[in-house]
Amino acid sequence: EALVDTLLARLPKKDGRILDVACGLGASTKRLLLSYPPEAVTAINISAAQVATARQNAPGAAVLQMDAVKLAFADESFDAIICVEAAFHFDTRAAFVAEAFRVLKPGGVLVLSDILFRGFTSAISDRLGVPKANLVSDIASYRVLFGAAGFQDVKVEDATDNCLGGFRRSLVAWPASERAKGTMSLKSSLGTAIVCRLIAGYFGA
């Protein structure tokens, strides 16, 4: 909820139509309904099961099963798009960004939180379902991706310490005996071997 609120705070205004991309079980969509009337909120997710749950959790919003890289909306349909920690999974992130730009009205805004990985191997990429094309590791390259799609006024905030700092510290502090038992199987992918950067972005169409 706090992350959704942080992204919403980046929107210059809270009116018009908003699209929640990769809404999961509807927690983010439910949060949007506190700021937008139900008829203004559309949410999509690729999983039919999650869409069914999201419809229950966010009554009134239009929740649709849809691929984020193949948006079945007309050009210039939305005033804002929000996407919470999902773009790195899309095949590809660049395809999603292009689609987001297409369905945004002139002057519309895309806000998202995303994860950039450094030291991310192909094997781990396959294991965690992150397309290799999405293995962008630095903010400068990330900015270029959005600019190439047509976005202007690109703003990126590194929120790693606020959002992942505690998780990292817990991995480092985890007793060696527990790590030896294999109970920290994610340590190599999300801990010291790989540096994750959670970022919040504001992109004006």
Secondary structure, DSSP 4 states (H G I P E B T S, - for coil): -HHHHHHHHTSS-S-S-EEEES-TTTHHHHHHTTTS-GGGEEEEES-HHHHHHHHHHSTTSEEEE--TTS--S-TT-EEEEEEES-GGGSS-HHHHHHHHHHHEEEEEEEEEEEEEEES--HHHHHHHT--GGG---SHHHHHHHHHHHT-EEEEEEE-HHHHHHHHHHHHHHS-HHHHHTT--TTHHHHSSSSEEEEEEEEEE-
